Amino acid sequence: MKILFRAEPDCIIAYNFTSNRTHGISGKQIAILDQWLNDGEINEYIGFLIENGFVNDDIDFAKRSELKTLIKECMAVKAPHRAMSVPELMNIELTTRCPLRCPQCYCDLNRGKDIDKNIALKYIEQAGRLKIPFINLSGGETLVYPFLDELLQAIKEQGLHSAIAISGWGLDECRLQQLKTADVGEIYVSLNGSTPEVNQLSRDGYELAINALKLLQKDNQVNYYINWVARNDNVEDFPNLVILAQSLGVKQIVILESKPDSEYVMQAALSRENFLSLADYIKKHNQEDIEIVVEPCFSPMKAYINKSYLLNRNIGFNKGCGAGRNGISVDIDGNLTPCRHLLYPESYDQIEDYWWHSEVLDKLRKFEDNRGEPCVNCYYKNNCISCRAVASKVENNLFSGNYYCVIGEETN
């Protein structure tokens, strides 16, 4: 089991990278954990931690000492307003080069550039020291980057978890073996349709993606998933994509919110009818067949499908846009940004300095205090933090909120 613990205000967070589960230990649970570390007596809650792989019943001295230190730290650690004490997720933009020519994308194989390897390694080292558990490596086309394996190995050595997003280009048996040797954690394959015709409306490389998924299925040693962008021109095809994914052994489909293109235009934005149709499908879907996950920044969808009669389960730092709250990004030039889609670069040598002193991040965390229509009167406003990239690029309003949203003033 690959486990990482870290302290947050009044809470210890446990990350099980092997099972992809996260658990917060807080309140009376901290006292129970402390008692177990002292006397070794296993009760119901400690049994839960053992059963779910967060601790071992024969815990060694080093891990026992680490947890006792974290218990003290969580009582003293501070965090910025509406944010974690340090990021939980860091994305590194490796390259703006890509051999594909997707309709809405700015990337180009010949005119793009790569991040300096030493800059990427510097931030990975800092992530290890700060216990930032999840490191995403993205492009452009990630597999174009010449030092990808070296970065993956560095993430492994820091005890963190890596994920890469690919189109399928460049992935063959030899390349997959290299990625496995470098201990890649997860591979996300981008696919927007179950057929070449649907996929081509927004993405190039259908056959590349299918071949990559078949190769990953045959190998069956790396966790692999599909990234699917919800658009008005592919929603009706989504049930077919689910069937295709199951046939390819995919365990999870991640639904991404459509972002503005390189010209700041929202192509094929979801209509209200298609938004509700997709939401209804997700709510009725049997997650045991294949898991369907909505990314946090597609917050209106998460808030809508997690609504129940008495409450809404879309809560916490993952209830919506995590830019500056639980995540940051490193851009191609080595600058820090709130996320890979928010192009507000700032130059900071240390992640913690950026996290605490960036004026951009501070303003992002105050979004709820400055909401405009339609967010301010929305039924879901307490369970939704809308994507700031869409607000910034389409509404030209990053820090307060006019936000394109098809839910509108839903009240039931």
C-alpha positions as CSV (number, residue, x, y, z in Angstrom):
1,M,0.0,0.0,0.0
2,K,1.2,3.5,-0.9
3,I,0.0,5.9,1.8
4,L,0.7,9.6,2.5
5,F,-0.5,11.5,5.6
6,R,-0.5,15.3,6.0
7,A,-1.8,17.8,8.5
8,E,-4.6,20.3,7.8
9,P,-6.3,22.6,10.4
10,D,-7.9,20.2,13.0
11,C,-7.6,17.3,10.6
12,I,-5.2,14.7,9.3
13,I,-5.8,13.6,5.7
14,A,-4.8,10.1,4.7
15,Y,-4.2,9.4,1.0
16,N,-4.2,5.7,-0.2
17,F,-2.7,5.9,-3.6
18,T,-3.2,2.2,-4.2
19,S,-7.0,2.2,-3.8
20,N,-7.4,5.9,-4.8
21,R,-9.2,6.7,-1.6
22,T,-8.9,9.7,0.7
23,H,-10.0,10.0,4.3
24,G,-10.0,12.9,6.7
25,I,-9.4,12.1,10.4
26,S,-10.9,14.9,12.6
27,G,-12.7,15.6,15.8
28,K,-13.0,12.6,18.1
29,Q,-11.4,10.4,15.5
30,I,-8.0,12.2,16.2
31,A,-8.3,11.3,19.9
32,I,-9.1,7.7,19.0
33,L,-6.1,7.5,16.7
34,D,-3.9,9.0,19.4
35,Q,-5.1,6.4,21.9
36,W,-4.5,3.5,19.5
37,L,-1.0,4.8,18.9
38,N,-0.4,4.7,22.7
39,D,-2.0,1.4,23.7
40,G,-2.5,-0.5,20.4
41,E,-6.1,-1.4,21.2
42,I,-8.2,-1.8,18.1
43,N,-11.7,-0.4,18.1
44,E,-14.4,0.1,15.4
45,Y,-12.9,3.2,14.0
46,I,-9.3,1.9,13.9
47,G,-10.7,-1.3,12.3
48,F,-12.2,1.0,9.6
49,L,-8.8,2.5,9.0
50,I,-7.1,-0.9,8.8
51,E,-9.8,-2.4,6.5
52,N,-9.5,0.5,4.1
53,G,-5.7,0.3,4.0
54,F,-4.9,3.7,5.7
55,V,-3.0,2.0,8.6
56,N,-1.6,-1.4,9.5
57,D,-2.5,-3.2,12.7
58,D,1.2,-3.9,13.1
59,I,2.2,-0.3,12.6
60,D,6.0,0.3,12.7
61,F,7.8,2.8,14.9
62,A,8.5,5.3,12.1
63,K,4.9,5.5,11.0
64,R,3.7,5.7,14.6
65,S,6.1,8.6,15.3
66,E,4.9,10.3,12.1
67,L,1.3,10.1,13.0
68,K,1.9,11.4,16.6
69,T,3.8,14.4,15.1
70,L,0.9,15.1,12.7
71,I,-1.6,15.0,15.6
72,K,0.3,17.9,17.1
73,E,0.7,19.7,13.8
74,C,-3.0,19.6,12.9
75,M,-3.8,21.5,16.0
76,A,-1.4,24.3,15.1
77,V,-1.3,24.5,11.3
78,K,-3.0,27.4,9.6
79,A,-4.5,27.9,6.1
80,P,-5.5,30.8,3.9
81,H,-9.2,31.8,3.9
82,R,-11.2,29.1,2.0
83,A,-8.1,27.1,1.1
84,M,-6.1,24.2,2.3
85,S,-2.8,24.9,4.1
86,V,-0.9,23.9,1.0
87,P,-2.2,22.6,-2.4
88,E,-3.5,19.1,-2.7
89,L,-3.0,19.0,-6.5
90,M,-0.3,20.5,-8.7
91,N,-0.4,20.4,-12.5
92,I,2.8,20.9,-14.5
93,E,2.3,21.9,-18.1
94,L,5.2,20.0,-19.8
95,T,4.8,21.2,-23.4
96,T,2.6,23.2,-25.8
97,R,3.7,20.9,-28.6
98,C,1.2,18.4,-30.1
99,P,1.1,16.4,-33.4
100,L,-2.7,16.5,-33.4
101,R,-4.8,19.3,-34.8
102,C,-7.9,19.4,-32.6
103,P,-10.5,22.0,-33.8
104,Q,-10.4,24.2,-30.8
105,C,-6.7,23.9,-29.7
106,Y,-3.8,26.3,-29.8
107,C,-1.0,23.6,-29.6
108,D,1.3,23.0,-32.5
109,L,4.1,20.3,-32.8
110,N,6.6,22.6,-34.5
111,R,5.8,26.0,-32.9
112,G,5.3,24.9,-29.3
113,K,7.9,24.8,-26.5
114,D,8.8,22.6,-23.5
115,I,9.2,23.4,-19.9
116,D,12.7,23.5,-18.6
117,K,13.3,20.1,-16.9
118,N,15.1,21.6,-13.9
119,I,12.2,24.0,-13.2
120,A,9.8,21.1,-13.2
121,L,12.1,19.0,-10.9
122,K,12.4,22.0,-8.5
123,Y,8.6,22.2,-8.0
124,I,8.3,18.4,-7.7
125,E,10.9,18.5,-4.9
126,Q,9.0,21.3,-3.2
127,A,5.8,19.2,-3.6
128,G,7.4,16.3,-1.8
129,R,8.5,18.5,1.1
130,L,5.0,20.1,1.3
131,K,3.3,16.7,0.9
132,I,1.3,17.8,-2.2
133,P,0.0,14.3,-3.0
134,F,-1.2,14.5,-6.6
135,I,1.0,15.7,-9.5
136,N,-0.6,15.9,-12.9
137,L,1.6,16.2,-16.0
138,S,-0.1,17.6,-19.0
139,G,0.5,19.2,-22.4
140,G,0.0,19.7,-25.3
141,E,0.7,16.1,-25.9
142,T,2.4,14.8,-22.8
143,L,4.2,12.0,-24.5
144,V,6.0,14.5,-26.7
145,Y,8.0,15.8,-23.7
146,P,11.5,14.3,-23.8
147,F,12.0,14.1,-20.0
148,L,8.6,12.7,-19.0
149,D,10.0,9.5,-17.5
150,E,12.6,11.4,-15.4
151,L,9.8,13.5,-13.9
152,L,7.7,10.5,-13.2
153,Q,10.6,8.9,-11.4
154,A,11.1,12.0,-9.4
155,I,7.5,12.1,-8.3
156,K,7.8,8.4,-7.2
157,E,10.9,9.2,-5.2
158,Q,9.1,12.0,-3.4
159,G,6.4,9.6,-2.4
160,L,3.7,11.3,-4.4
161,H,1.2,10.1,-7.0
162,S,1.5,10.9,-10.7
163,A,-1.1,11.1,-13.5
164,I,-0.7,11.9,-17.2
165,A,-3.2,12.8,-19.8
166,I,-2.6,11.6,-23.4
167,S,-4.3,11.5,-26.7
168,G,-2.9,8.0,-27.5
169,W,-0.3,9.4,-29.9
170,G,3.1,7.7,-29.4
171,L,1.8,4.9,-27.0
172,D,3.0,1.4,-28.0
173,E,4.1,-1.6,-26.0
174,C,7.6,-0.3,-25.6
175,R,6.5,3.2,-24.5
176,L,4.0,1.8,-22.1
177,Q,6.7,-0.4,-20.5
178,Q,8.9,2.7,-20.1
179,L,6.1,4.5,-18.4
180,K,5.5,1.6,-16.0
181,T,9.2,1.4,-15.2
182,A,9.0,5.1,-14.3
183,D,6.0,4.2,-12.0
184,V,3.3,6.3,-13.7
185,G,0.3,6.3,-11.4
186,E,-2.6,6.9,-13.7
187,I,-3.2,7.4,-17.5
188,Y,-6.1,9.4,-18.7
189,V,-6.9,9.0,-22.4
190,S,-8.9,11.8,-24.1
191,L,-11.9,10.7,-26.1
192,N,-15.0,12.7,-26.9
193,G,-17.1,10.3,-28.9
194,S,-17.8,6.6,-29.4
195,T,-17.3,7.0,-33.1
196,P,-14.8,8.8,-35.3
197,E,-17.5,11.2,-36.5
198,V,-18.6,12.3,-33.1
199,N,-15.1,12.5,-31.7
200,Q,-13.9,14.6,-34.7
201,L,-16.4,17.4,-33.9
202,S,-14.0,18.4,-31.1
203,R,-10.9,16.1,-31.1
204,D,-8.4,14.6,-33.5
205,G,-7.0,11.1,-33.1
206,Y,-9.9,8.8,-32.5
207,E,-8.0,5.7,-33.6
208,L,-5.0,6.7,-31.6
209,A,-7.1,6.8,-28.4
210,I,-8.8,3.5,-29.2
211,N,-5.5,1.8,-29.8
212,A,-4.1,3.2,-26.6
213,L,-7.1,1.9,-24.6
214,K,-6.8,-1.5,-26.2
215,L,-3.1,-1.6,-25.3
216,L,-3.8,-0.6,-21.7
217,Q,-6.6,-3.2,-21.5
218,K,-4.3,-5.9,-22.8
219,D,-1.5,-5.0,-20.4
220,N,-3.9,-4.5,-17.4
221,Q,-1.2,-3.2,-15.1
222,V,-1.8,0.5,-15.1
223,N,-4.9,2.4,-13.9
224,Y,-6.4,4.0,-17.0
225,Y,-9.4,6.1,-17.5
226,I,-11.2,8.2,-20.2
227,N,-11.5,12.0,-20.1
228,W,-14.7,13.0,-21.9
229,V,-15.6,16.7,-22.4
230,A,-19.4,17.4,-22.2
231,R,-20.5,19.3,-25.2
232,N,-23.8,19.9,-26.9
233,D,-22.7,17.9,-29.9
234,N,-21.7,14.7,-28.1
235,V,-24.2,14.4,-25.1
236,E,-26.6,12.1,-27.0
237,D,-23.6,9.8,-27.7
238,F,-22.5,9.5,-24.1
239,P,-24.4,6.3,-23.4
240,N,-22.7,4.7,-26.4
241,L,-19.3,6.0,-25.1
242,V,-20.0,4.2,-21.8
243,I,-20.7,0.9,-23.6
244,L,-17.5,1.4,-25.6
245,A,-15.5,2.1,-22.4
246,Q,-16.8,-1.0,-20.7
247,S,-15.7,-3.1,-23.7
248,L,-12.2,-1.7,-23.4
249,G,-12.0,-2.5,-19.7
250,V,-12.1,1.2,-18.5
251,K,-13.0,1.5,-14.9
252,Q,-13.8,5.2,-14.8
253,I,-15.0,8.0,-17.2
254,V,-14.2,11.5,-16.0
255,I,-16.7,14.1,-17.3
256,L,-15.0,17.5,-18.0
257,E,-16.7,20.8,-18.4
258,S,-16.1,22.3,-21.8
259,K,-13.6,25.2,-21.6
260,P,-13.3,28.2,-24.0
261,D,-11.2,27.6,-27.1
262,S,-8.1,29.5,-28.1
263,E,-10.3,32.4,-29.3
264,Y,-12.1,32.5,-25.9
265,V,-15.3,31.1,-27.5
266,M,-17.4,28.4,-25.8
267,Q,-17.9,25.9,-28.7
268,A,-21.0,23.7,-28.5
269,A,-21.9,24.8,-24.9
270,L,-24.5,22.6,-23.3
271,S,-28.1,23.6,-23.7
272,R,-30.3,23.3,-20.6
273,E,-32.1,20.3,-22.1
274,N,-28.8,18.4,-22.7
275,F,-27.4,19.4,-19.3
276,L,-30.5,17.9,-17.6
277,S,-30.4,14.9,-19.9
278,L,-26.8,14.2,-19.0
279,A,-27.5,14.8,-15.3
280,D,-30.4,12.3,-15.4
281,Y,-28.2,9.7,-17.0
282,I,-25.5,10.1,-14.4
283,K,-27.9,9.9,-11.5
284,K,-29.5,6.7,-12.8
285,H,-26.2,5.0,-13.9
286,N,-25.1,2.0,-12.0
287,Q,-21.6,2.9,-10.7
288,E,-20.7,-0.7,-10.2
289,D,-20.6,-1.3,-14.0
290,I,-18.3,1.6,-14.6
291,E,-17.6,4.7,-12.5
292,I,-18.7,8.0,-13.9
293,V,-17.0,11.0,-12.1
294,V,-17.7,14.7,-12.7
295,E,-14.6,16.8,-12.4
296,P,-14.9,19.4,-9.5
297,C,-14.7,22.5,-11.7
298,F,-17.9,21.3,-13.5
299,S,-19.5,22.4,-10.3
300,P,-23.1,23.1,-11.6
301,M,-23.4,19.5,-12.7
302,K,-21.9,18.2,-9.4
303,A,-24.2,20.4,-7.3
304,Y,-27.2,19.3,-9.4
305,I,-26.7,15.5,-9.3
306,N,-25.7,15.5,-5.6
307,K,-28.9,17.2,-4.5
308,S,-31.2,15.3,-2.2
309,Y,-34.4,16.2,-0.4
310,L,-32.6,17.3,2.8
311,L,-29.1,18.2,1.8
312,N,-26.5,18.4,-1.0
313,R,-23.5,16.1,-0.9
314,N,-21.4,18.5,-3.1
315,I,-19.3,20.0,-0.2
316,G,-15.7,20.6,0.8
317,F,-12.8,21.7,-1.4
318,N,-13.8,19.4,-4.2
319,K,-17.3,20.9,-4.6
320,G,-16.2,23.2,-7.4
321,C,-13.3,25.2,-8.9
322,G,-10.3,24.4,-6.8
323,A,-8.0,27.1,-8.3
324,G,-6.1,28.6,-5.4
325,R,-8.1,26.5,-2.9
326,N,-6.7,23.1,-3.3
327,G,-4.8,23.3,-6.5
328,I,-2.2,25.2,-8.5
329,S,-0.4,24.8,-11.8
330,V,3.1,25.4,-13.2
331,D,3.0,26.9,-16.7
332,I,5.4,26.2,-19.6
333,D,7.6,29.2,-18.6
334,G,7.9,28.0,-15.0
335,N,5.4,30.6,-13.6
336,L,2.8,29.6,-11.1
337,T,-0.9,30.0,-12.0
338,P,-4.2,29.1,-10.2
339,C,-4.9,26.3,-12.7
340,R,-3.8,25.3,-16.2
341,H,-6.8,27.1,-17.7
342,L,-6.3,30.4,-15.8
343,L,-3.6,32.3,-17.5
344,Y,-2.6,34.6,-14.7
345,P,1.1,33.8,-14.3
346,E,3.1,35.0,-11.3
347,S,6.8,34.4,-10.6
348,Y,7.4,32.8,-7.2
349,D,10.4,30.6,-6.4
350,Q,8.6,28.8,-3.5
351,I,5.1,27.3,-3.7
352,E,4.3,28.3,-0.2
353,D,5.1,31.9,-0.9
354,Y,2.7,31.9,-3.9
355,W,0.0,30.1,-1.9
356,W,0.0,32.6,0.9
357,H,0.9,35.9,-0.8
358,S,-0.5,35.8,-4.4
359,E,-3.1,38.6,-4.9
360,V,-4.7,36.5,-7.7
361,L,-5.3,33.6,-5.4
362,D,-6.6,35.8,-2.6
363,K,-9.2,37.3,-5.0
364,L,-10.2,33.9,-6.2
365,R,-10.8,32.8,-2.6
366,K,-13.2,35.7,-2.2
367,F,-15.4,34.8,-5.2
368,E,-18.3,33.9,-3.0
369,D,-18.3,37.4,-1.5
370,N,-18.7,39.1,-4.9
371,R,-21.1,36.9,-6.8
372,G,-23.3,38.5,-9.5
373,E,-26.2,37.1,-11.4
374,P,-27.0,34.4,-12.1
375,C,-24.9,32.9,-9.2
376,V,-26.0,35.2,-6.4
377,N,-29.6,34.0,-6.3
378,C,-29.1,30.5,-7.5
379,Y,-30.6,27.6,-5.5
380,Y,-27.2,25.8,-5.6
381,K,-24.9,28.7,-4.7
382,N,-23.8,27.2,-1.4
383,N,-22.8,23.9,-3.1
384,C,-21.2,25.3,-6.2
385,I,-18.0,27.2,-7.0
386,S,-18.3,27.8,-10.8
387,C,-15.3,27.4,-13.1
388,R,-13.3,30.6,-13.0
389,A,-11.7,29.9,-16.4
390,V,-15.0,30.0,-18.1
391,A,-16.0,33.1,-16.2
392,S,-12.7,34.8,-17.0
393,K,-12.5,34.0,-20.7
394,V,-16.2,34.2,-21.7
395,E,-17.7,36.7,-19.2
396,N,-14.4,38.6,-18.7
397,N,-15.1,38.4,-15.0
398,L,-12.6,36.3,-13.0
399,F,-13.2,37.4,-9.5
400,S,-16.9,38.1,-9.3
401,G,-19.5,36.4,-10.9
402,N,-21.4,36.6,-14.0
403,Y,-21.1,33.0,-15.1
404,Y,-22.6,31.2,-18.0
405,C,-24.7,28.5,-16.5
406,V,-27.7,26.6,-17.8
407,I,-29.1,25.8,-14.4
408,G,-30.1,29.4,-13.9
409,E,-32.3,29.9,-10.9
410,E,-33.3,26.3,-10.4
411,T,-35.4,26.1,-7.2
412,N,-36.5,22.5,-6.9
